[in-house]
């Protein structure tokens, strides 16, 4: 009768999504999915008729809770690994910077050495040219006498 029809409507209402246009004045605090599943189990307990139904619902809730715990643990592990890695990355960056500074200093020293070699080479060149001019002048003097 009427009571059976109401029960069936209640069963169907579980699968209906009500359209709600209300807008909250603040961002809602997110709830873990396991809390929403637990609330749904509680809200719809009258639809579970026997112990196996309750056991299945509790098993589902346990699976969700375990999955959330695993995800939380994985996030914490990732955070710990990242925190352990950051000092090493900073140390590598510092070592790389020091290596770069050393390389720049070596390049500057090489440039200075090259500059000194060029200056010495020019000095030798000038001395050779002067020597050649002196010899040339001496030959000219010897010929003119």
C-alpha positions in Angstrom: 0.0 0.0 0.0 0.9 3.5 0.8 3.7 2.6 3.1 5.3 0.5 0.4 5.1 3.3 -2.1 6.7 5.7 0.3 9.5 3.2 0.9 10.1 2.9 -2.8 10.1 6.6 -3.3 12.7 6.8 -0.5 14.8 4.2 -2.3 14.6 6.2 -5.6 15.4 9.5 -3.8 18.8 8.1 -2.9 19.7 8.3 -6.6 18.2 11.7 -7.2 20.4 14.8 -7.2 18.5 17.8 -6.0 19.2 21.0 -7.7 20.2 23.6 -5.2 21.0 27.2 -6.2 22.0 28.5 -2.7 25.4 29.9 -2.6 27.4 29.9 0.6 29.1 33.1 1.7 32.4 31.3 2.4 34.4 28.5 0.8 33.2 25.3 2.6 35.9 23.3 4.4 36.5 20.1 2.4 35.4 17.0 4.2 37.2 13.7 3.7 35.4 11.3 1.4 35.3 8.7 4.2 33.2 11.1 6.3 30.7 11.7 3.4 30.4 7.9 2.9 29.9 7.4 6.6 27.2 10.0 6.6 25.5 8.4 3.6 25.5 5.0 5.3 23.9 6.6 8.4 21.4 8.6 6.4 20.3 5.5 4.4 20.5 2.8 7.1 16.8 2.1 6.7 17.5 0.8 3.2 19.9 -1.9 4.5 17.7 -4.8 5.5 20.1 -7.3 7.1 23.6 -7.9 8.5 25.2 -8.6 5.1 24.0 -5.2 3.8 25.6 -3.4 6.9 28.7 -5.5 6.5 29.1 -4.5 2.9 28.6 -0.8 3.7 31.2 -1.1 6.5 33.6 -2.9 4.1 33.2 -0.1 1.6 33.8 2.5 4.3 36.9 0.7 5.4 38.2 0.5 1.8 37.7 4.3 1.4 39.3 5.0 4.8 42.3 2.8 4.0 42.7 4.5 0.6 42.7 7.9 2.2 45.2 6.9 4.8 47.5 5.5 2.0 47.2 8.7 0.0 47.9 10.8 3.2 51.0 8.6 3.9 52.2 8.9 0.3 51.9 12.7 0.5 53.8 12.8 3.8 56.5 10.5 2.4 56.8 12.7 -0.7 57.1 15.8 1.5 59.8 14.2 3.6 61.7 13.1 0.5 61.5 16.6 -0.9 62.6 18.1 2.4 65.6 15.7 2.5 66.4 16.4 -1.2 66.2 20.3 -0.9 69.4 20.6 1.2 71.2 18.3 -1.3 69.9 20.4 -4.2 71.0 23.6 -2.4 74.4 22.0 -1.7 74.7 21.0 -5.4 73.7 24.5 -6.4 76.3 26.0 -4.1 79.0 23.6 -5.3 78.0 24.4 -8.9 78.2 28.1 -8.2 81.6 27.7 -6.6 82.7 25.6 -9.5 81.5 28.3 -11.9 83.4 30.9 -9.9 86.5 28.8 -10.1 86.1 28.3 -13.8 85.6 32.0 -14.3 88.7 32.7 -12.2 90.7 30.2 -14.3 89.4 31.8 -17.5 90.5 35.2 -16.2 94.0 33.9 -15.4 94.2 32.3 -18.8 93.2 35.6 -20.4 95.9 37.5 -18.3 98.5 34.9 -19.3 97.5 35.3 -23.0 97.7 39.1 -22.6 101.2 38.8 -21.0 102.3 36.5 -23.8 101.0 38.9 -26.4 102.8 41.8 -24.7 106.0 39.7 -24.5 105.6 38.7 -28.2 105.1 42.3 -29.2 108.2 43.3 -27.2 110.2 40.6 -28.9 108.9 41.7 -32.2 109.7 45.3 -31.6 113.2 44.3 -30.4 113.7 42.2 -33.6 112.5 45.0 -35.8 114.8 47.4 -33.9 117.7 45.0 -34.4 116.9 44.6 -38.1 116.7 48.4 -38.5 120.0 48.8 -36.6 121.7 46.2 -38.8 120.2 47.8 -41.9 121.5 51.2 -40.8 124.9 49.7 -40.1 125.1 48.2 -43.6 124.0 51.5 -45.1 126.7 53.2 -43.2 129.3 50.6 -44.2 128.4 51.0 -47.9 128.4 54.8 -47.7 131.9 54.9 -46.4 
